[in-house]
Structures are given as structure tokens and as C-alpha cells.
Amino acid sequence: MKIVRHTAPDMRQALRAIREQLGEDAVILSSRRGPQGVEVTAAVDFDAARLDSAAEPAELRVTAAPAFTNAAAPAFTAPPGNATAEAMGNELKTLRRMLESQLAQLAWNERSRRNPVHVELLRELSEIGVAQDLADHLVGQLPAGVDLTQGRRFTVAGLSQYLLVTGDRWLDSGGRVAFIGATGVGKTTVLAKLAVRWILRHGPKELALVASDTVRIGAQDQMHALGQLLGVPVHVPERFEALPQLLSRLNRHRLVLIDTPGASVRDGQFEARLTVLASCAPLLEPALVLAASTQAGALEETIQRCAALKPASCLLTKMDEAASLGGALSALIRARLPVSYVSDGQRVPEDLRPARALELVTQAVRLAKSSGATADEDLLRRRFGKLAHAKT
């Protein structure tokens, strides 16, 4: 191993000199500020055989490191002669994390100094629950010189523009809609709301219901009771795999609403049912039913696991139970999944309305304010400092 120590007026000059002397694979061991400037200690030519088994590359390249703060970085402790490659790799990983954290803090402090409006908007978007990459993208699109009020309007408009909605097209034009989702998200309830609304607008003659949920106890009885109440036929496939054959016999109905079994999206039976629904692709429109009260990570997992089915839209239920909406909206924007309807209660058919993008974003902002949501400063620094550093 070759170790050198170099002193320069500032960190950039020191790093440049080390890179010229040791090359691109130099590892920064320590840095401190002295009376003559910045003193940096670096090394190169580790034993490759000892480093190859490490979990990740050990090199902390000089070119990735901009200026440090005045505080000295902890010195690297060389492992004893009999230390394992794993110990050396772990120590280098720790050093890398410390350096990355310091760089993120520097980038965040610089961003706060140069663009205080950007920083405040990132804080507010984080409080709403907007994903960090989406928040950073929105703020990055701000016109130069905007004040905070203009910036708020711009970000709300930007979120609204990215959020896709379908309008009231099922009740206007009909279709064959299969409601898909996890257990308890409200598939049967939104089906009933849509069925009642169709009858109020068009009458019962062109509506049919399909009860394919053979898993939940009483699910088919519930559908038969709904059909009897509304005066519309309820069809039951012999088994879920026979759904395509049943749908082929329902051509005379303008609107066919299909209730499907709920399950965990990680259940193998759920994936098998998705395969059956995919085989019905020309005959029906898959629609995901997602509870807005579900955590954003769980929503993203559901959307990803159903992606092969290519759902045409989704319905957001349990809006009245959601503590935050930003995460759900971020997941839908990332997936480019349009929202058709939102449901915010159990009343049939009152608590259902066509989705409107600006209304959803405004509701997310109001919900964050009413709940007193706050964004931790350290969390903001770690999130957006790393993103800012990655762009430099």
C-alpha cells in the first residue's frame, strides 16, 4: 500500500494533486484543516486478493468527493495483519457512508443558501407525503426567480398535471369492468355504488353483475341480494377459470360489473387469478381497487404485482380513513395509472365521485395541514442532499 499526505489551500486542489499522484483509485483516509490549508491523507494499491471478497467495491474514488467542511474526518484505522477481508471491507463501507453523509450535508447546506424557496417547497411536499424523487423533479422544474407563493401554485399544478384521471366514462359509455384488489379494500361496495348510479341514469335493462368471488363467505349471496334489489341479473361462473366463457355470453349488456376474490397480493392464488383475467383481456377492463389508507409502499407493491395485467385504471377507496394522500398519489403518478373514481364512505351511491386531479392534490395538501404533518430536518438533508450531490 502506498500512503501520501498532501497539503493545499483548499480541498479541491488537494484532491486534484492526489489524483494526479495516485490515480483514480485513491482512497481518502483522513482530512483536516491546518494553518496552511487542508491536509489530506490518501492511499492506493490495496491487496486486491483481500478486497475481492468484500461485499461491494472498496474504492472511494477521489473524483466523487467535493469540498469537505472544516471539521476533520475520522482517520482510517488500518486492520491488523491477520484481519479478514470482511473486516477491511466493513471498515471501508463505514468510511464511505460517513463521507457520503458529509457530502449530502454540504450539498443540502449549499442548496439552502442558494435556493431557499426550493428548500421550503421540498419541505412542504415531504409533509404532504410526496415521494422524494417526484418532489425533487417538481421543484427542479420551477421557473427562475419565483417566490414561495408562486412556487406552491406551480408544484400543485405540476402534481395535478402528472396525475391521470379517466372521467365518468363507465357510467357514460358502459364497459366490462373487473374489480381487482386485496381483501378488504372495498371492491363489492364500489361495485354496488356504480350499479345504483347506472340504474339511476340508464335503468336496469343493460346492466349485469358477475359474482366470481367464491372465497369470501357470503360474497355471492351479497351479490344476489344486490341484484334482486336492483332488478338486474347476477351471473355466477362455475369456477373462476370459466370466467372468459361466461363473459362471451353477456354481449347484450352495456355495463357488466365483475366482483373478484380478494387476497394478499403475495398469495399464489392471487397471481393465478390475474392470469385468468389476463386471458379475458379483449372481453373486460381490469380496474385496481386501492385503499387510500394503505401505506404507499404496499400500494406500490400491489401496482407492481398487477402490472402484467395492464390495468386500465384504478379506484381509490377509504379516502375518509387516509392520514396522508401524497404517497398514494406518488405511486399512481409513477405507474402512470389513471384514477377513475374515489370513494370516501359507505353510503350507496352517495359516497362515490369521478376523480379530479386538482381536487385530489388539493385534498392531499389540506390533509397534511389539518394533521399537522412535519418534515424532520435531518431527514430532508439525507433525502435531498444526496439527490443534490448526485447531480453535481
N, C-alpha and C positions, 0 to 999 in steps of 0.2 A: 504494500500500500504506500502511496506517495501522498504526504500531507504538506500543505503550504499555508502560510499566513500572509495576508496582503492587507495593507492599509491604504485608503484612498479618501478623498474629500467627501464622497457620498457613496451610497450603496450601489448605485448603477455603475459607477466607474470601477468599484471593487469587483463586482460580478463580471464586468467585461474583461478585466485583467485576468481573473481566474479562468474564465472560459478560454481566453487566448493561451493561457499557460497549461491548463489541464485538459481542455477539450469539453465537449458537450456532456460527458458522463460524470462530471464532477459532482460530488455530494457535499452540501453545505453542512459543516459540523457545528459551527457556532458563529455568532456575530455579536459585536459590542461596539459602543461608541466611546472613543477616547479623545484625548486632546488634539490629535492630528486628524481626526475624522472617524471613519468607520473601519474597524478591524474585523476581517472575515477569515475564518479558518475553514479550509476545504480539503477534500481527499479524493483520490481516484485509484483505480486498479485494485478493487477488492478481489478476493479469491473467487473466481467465477464458480468453481465447484461447490463452494459453501453457500453461494447465493442462489443457485439454480433451483434448489428445492424450496425456496421461500414461497409463500402463498401468492405474492404479487411482486412485480419488479421493484428492486430496491432503489433504483436511481431516482434521485430528486434533482432533475436537471436544472442547471443554472439558468437557462433561458426562461424558465417558468416563474422566476422569483423577481418581482419588482422591489421597490424600496421597503425596508423594514422601519418600524418605529424606533425611537431612541432606546427602548428597553432591549437589553441583551437577551438573545435566545439562549435556552439552556444548552450547555455543552454536551456533545455526544460522548457517551461513555463506551469505550472500546470493550468488547466482551473478552473474557479470559480466553486463554489459548485453547481450553477444552470446551468452550461454549458451542452449542449446537447451531446449525444453520437456522433453525427455527427461532432461537433466541435473538440472533442477529437480525433476522427478518422482522421480528416483532418490534425491536428497538427502532429500526428504520421506519416502520409503519407509524409508530408513535411520533417520531420526529416529523414525518410527513404531515400527519394530522395537525400537529402544533403549528407547522409552517403555513398550512392551508388555512387554519383558523386565523392566524395573524394577518395573512393576506386578505381574507374576507373582511376582517375588521377594517383594514386600511381602505379597501375598496368602498365599503359602506360609509366610512367617515368622509371620504372624498366625494362620494355621491351626495351625502347630506349637505356638504359645503357648497357644491356647485348647483344642485337641483333640489332645494328644499321642498318645492311643490311636488316633485316626483316622489320624494320620500314620504310625504304626508299622504299622498294618494295610495302608495303601496301599503301604508299602514291601514288606511280605511278599507281597501279591497281585501286585505287579510282579515280584518274584523268581520267583513261580510261572509268570509269563507271561500273566496275565490282562490283557485289553485295558483301557486306561486309563478309558474311559467306563463299562465294566462294573464295574471296581474302585471308581470314584468313586460309582456308584449303590449298590453293596452297602454301602459304608461310610456313605453318606448315610442308609441305612435302619436304622442301629444305634439301639437304644433309648437314651435319655439315661442317662448315669451308668454305662454298662457298663465293666468293667475289660478288660484285654487278653485274658485267658483267655476270658471270655465273648464278647468281640468275635470272636476266632478261631473259636469254635464257631458263632457267628451267620453269619459270612461263608462258612464251609464249608457250612453248612446252606442258605444262600441260593443258592450256586452249584449245589448238588445239586438244589434245587427248580427252578431255571431250566433245568437240563439234562434234556431229554426222552429217554426210553427206551421201547422197544416191548415188551420181554419176549421170550419164546421162542415167539412166535406162529406163525412159519413151520413149525417142527417140531411144533407142536401142531395147527395147523389147515390147513397147506398153503398153496398160492397159486401164482402165476406170477410169478417174480421175475427181472428182467433186471439183471445186474450191470454198472454203467457206471462208467467212470473212466479216468484217464490210463494210459499204458503203464507197466507195472512195479509197480502198486500192489497186485497180488495177487488179481485177480478170479478167475482159474481156481483158485487154491489155496483160497480161501474157499468157492467152489462145491463143490470136492471134499470139503471138511470137512463142509459141510451135507448133501451127498448121503450120505456114510457115516453120519452121525448119524441121518438119516431112516431108512435101512435098518436100523440097529440098533434103532430104536424101532418102525417100522411094517412093515419088509420092503420088497422091491424092486418089488412089483406096481404101485403107484400113483405111481411116480417116473419122470420123463422128463427127459432132458438135451437142450439145443439148442446146437449148435456153430455160431454165426454169425460167429465170428472168422475171416475169410478173409485177414486182413492179416499176422498173426504167423506166421512159418514154423513148421509143425508143430503149430499150435494145434488144428486139427481132429483130427489124429492123436492128440494127447494126450487129447482128449475121447473119441474112440472107444476108446482104451485104458482109460480110466476106466470107460466104460460096460460094456465087456467084463468088466472085473474085478468090477464090482458086479452084473452081470447085469441092466442096465437099458437101454432103447433110447436111442439117440442120433440126433437128427434134425438134418439139415443143410439150411437153405434154399438154393434155387438162387442167390439173391443176397440181400443184406441187405434190400433193399426188399421182398422176398417174405415177410418175417417175419410180417406180420399174417395172411396166408393160411395159413401153417404153424401158427400158434397156434390158429387156428379149428378145426384138426383134432385137437387134443390135449385135448379136453374130458373124456375119461375119466380123466385123470391128476390126482391131488390136488395134487401138487407138481411144478412144471415150473421147472427152473433153466436160465437162459439166459446163455451166455457171449457177450459182445460185444467187438468190436475195441477195443483201446486206442489212444490217440493223444494228442497235445498238445491241450489244451482250446482252443488258439488256431487249431488246424487247421480249415480249412473242411470237411474230410470229417467231422470230429467233429460239427460243427453239423448237417451233413446227416443223420447217423445219429440225432442227437437228434430231428430232425423225423420220421424214420420211427418211432422209438419212441413219439413223442407220438401218432402215428396209431393206435398199438396200445393207447391209454390204457384202454379198457374191458377189454382182454384180459390186461394184465400190470401188475405193480407195479415201477416203476423204483426201484432202490436204488443210491445212490452208494457206491463203494468208495474210501475216502480213507486214505492212509498217514499215520499219526500222526507220522512222522518228517519230514514235509513242513513247510516254513515256513508260518506262519499266513497270510501274505499270499497264497501260492499256493493254500492251501486255500480261502480266501475267494473267490479268482478262479474256482476250479473250481465252487464252490457257486453263485456268481452266474451263470456261463455255463450252468449246468444248471437254473437256476430255472424257466425256461419249461416244462421237462418236469414240474415239480412232483413231484420225488422224494418217496416216502412215508417213506423212512428212509435211513440210511447204515450202513456197516460201517467200523470203524476197524481198519486192519491195521498191522503192523510196530510194535506197541506196544513191543516189546523194543528197538527201534532209536531210539526217540524220546529226545531230550535234554531236552525240555520238553513238557508237555501243556497248559499253561494257554492258549496261543494257539489250539490246535485246539479246545479246549472253548469258548473265547470265540466262535470262528467259528460253531460249531454252535448256541450259545445265541442269537447274533444272528439267525441264519437260521431259528430255531425248527425245526431239523431233528433229528428223533429218531434215536437210535443204537439199532441192533438187536443187533449182535454186535461183539465186539472179538477180535482175533487177535494173538497175541504169540509166534509161532514157526512153523516149517514142518511140525511133526508133524501128521499127519492120522489121526484127527479131534481129537486131544487139545488142540491149541493154539487152541481157539475156545470162547468162552463168551458167554452172553447179557449184554448191557450192563446195568450197575447204576450209577445216577448217583452215589451216595455213594462207591462203590468207585473210580470214575474220578477224582473230585475228590480223594479221599484219596491215590490214586496220584500225582496231579499234585503234591501237597504233598510227598510222600516223595521224588519225583524231584528236586524243587528243592533239598531239604535234602541229598540224597546227592551232588548235583553241585556243591554249594557256591555256588549262584547268588546274586549280589548285585545290588542296585539302586543305581546311581550317584546321589548326592545332587543333582547339578546336573540330571540327567535327571528326577528326581522333581519338582524345583522347576519345571522348564519344563513338564512334563506337567500336574501337578495345581495349580500356581499359576495357570495360565491358566484352568483349569476353575473354580477358586475365584473368580477375579476376574470371570469371565463371569456368575457367579451373583449378584454384588453389584450 
